[in-house]
């Protein structure tokens, strides 16, 4: 996720989102209000150039797969 340039709190939110957690669950786990989680998500979507959760999940998996591939000596 470093490729997206996310702040630590944004990374935590993405990790929970990747576990299929709802905004309410993310808010509870991080001690945030739901509107705050939604604000974070909006900024994360902008940073990742995506429009919704599913696109973000695909983008994060694509980044992880690319990093995995490069770590094994393959060009990206």
Secondary structure, DSSP 8 states (H G I E B T S, - for coil): -GGGT--HHHHHHHHHHHTT--HHHHHHHHT--HHHHHHHHHHHHHHHT-SSHHHHHHHHHHHHHHHHHHHTT---
